[in-house]
Amino acid sequence: KGEQMSIYDAAMRYKAEGTKLVGMGVLPLTFHGEQTRKTLNLTGEETIALKGLAAGIRPRMKIDMVVTRKDGSTQTIPVLCRIDTVDELKYYQNGGILQYVMRNLLGAANEKAA
């Protein structure tokens, strides 16, 4: 069983190790324009919900991120999905690039055995 940590801590570790997040099965999002977690006063204690994913994810789609703060107030922030290519989408849908490659290898091995 893997080590458990917050998404932020995992993202910082992946960044330090040079690992792309989409390759790890994490949905990468960016803020628009000059917005940052600091300008939006995000502390990491918020609950995040994403709207607009029911119909599926498309490369570079716009998503509404609903932030619920500790005091119960909410804010809707538009974000951009940074899955930029169809290949990256396939990796994400399979839980990351490792799982994608393993499924493809297992599928090829099963076809040979049949």
C-alpha positions in Angstrom: 0.0 0.0 0.0 1.4 3.4 -1.0 2.1 6.3 1.2 -0.9 8.6 1.8 -0.6 12.4 1.6 -2.5 15.5 0.5 -2.7 16.2 -3.3 -0.6 19.4 -2.7 2.2 17.4 -1.0 2.1 14.8 -3.7 2.2 17.4 -6.4 5.2 19.1 -4.8 7.0 15.8 -4.5 6.2 14.9 -8.1 7.5 18.4 -9.2 10.7 17.9 -7.2 11.2 14.5 -8.8 10.4 15.8 -12.3 7.3 13.6 -12.6 4.5 14.9 -14.8 1.1 14.7 -12.9 -0.9 13.4 -15.8 1.5 10.5 -15.9 0.5 9.7 -12.3 -3.3 9.7 -12.9 -3.9 13.1 -11.4 -6.1 15.6 -13.2 -4.0 18.6 -13.9 -5.8 22.0 -13.8 -4.5 25.6 -14.1 -6.1 28.9 -13.1 -6.9 31.5 -15.8 -4.9 34.7 -16.2 -3.1 36.0 -13.2 -5.0 33.9 -10.7 -2.9 31.8 -8.3 -3.7 29.9 -5.1 -2.4 32.9 -3.3 -4.5 35.5 -5.1 -7.5 33.3 -4.5 -6.6 32.8 -0.8 -6.5 29.0 -1.1 -4.9 27.4 2.0 -5.4 23.7 1.3 -8.1 23.4 4.0 -10.9 23.8 1.4 -13.1 21.2 -0.1 -13.0 21.1 -3.9 -15.7 19.9 -6.3 -15.4 20.0 -10.1 -18.4 20.7 -12.3 -18.8 19.7 -15.9 -17.1 16.3 -16.0 -20.3 14.2 -16.2 -20.1 14.1 -20.0 -16.4 13.1 -19.9 -13.1 14.9 -20.1 -11.7 16.4 -23.3 -8.3 17.9 -23.8 -8.0 21.5 -22.7 -11.6 21.7 -21.6 -12.8 24.5 -19.2 -14.1 23.3 -15.9 -15.8 25.1 -12.9 -14.0 24.4 -9.6 -16.3 25.0 -6.6 -14.3 25.8 -3.5 -16.0 25.4 -0.1 -14.1 27.1 2.6 -13.9 26.2 6.3 -16.5 28.8 7.1 -19.0 27.2 4.7 -18.7 30.0 2.0 -18.3 28.9 -1.6 -16.6 30.3 -4.6 -16.7 29.1 -8.2 -13.4 29.4 -10.1 -13.0 28.6 -13.8 -10.0 26.4 -14.4 -8.4 24.8 -17.5 -7.9 21.1 -17.8 -4.2 20.7 -18.8 -4.7 17.3 -20.4 -3.5 18.7 -23.7 -3.5 15.6 -26.0 -5.6 12.5 -26.7 -2.6 10.4 -25.6 -2.5 12.2 -22.2 -6.2 11.6 -21.9 -5.7 7.9 -22.4 -3.0 7.9 -19.7 -5.3 9.7 -17.3 -8.3 7.5 -18.0 -6.1 4.4 -17.2 -4.9 5.8 -13.9 -1.6 7.0 -15.2 1.0 6.1 -17.8 2.3 3.0 -15.8 -1.2 1.5 -15.6 -1.8 2.3 -19.3 1.4 0.6 -20.4 0.8 -2.5 -18.2 -2.8 -2.9 -19.5 -1.5 -2.7 -23.1 1.3 -5.3 -22.3 -1.2 -7.6 -20.6 -3.7 -7.3 -23.5 -0.9 -8.2 -26.0 0.1 -11.2 -23.9 -3.5 -12.4 -23.6 -3.9 -12.1 -27.4 -0.8 -14.2 -28.0 -2.0 -16.9 -25.6 -5.4 -17.1 -27.2 
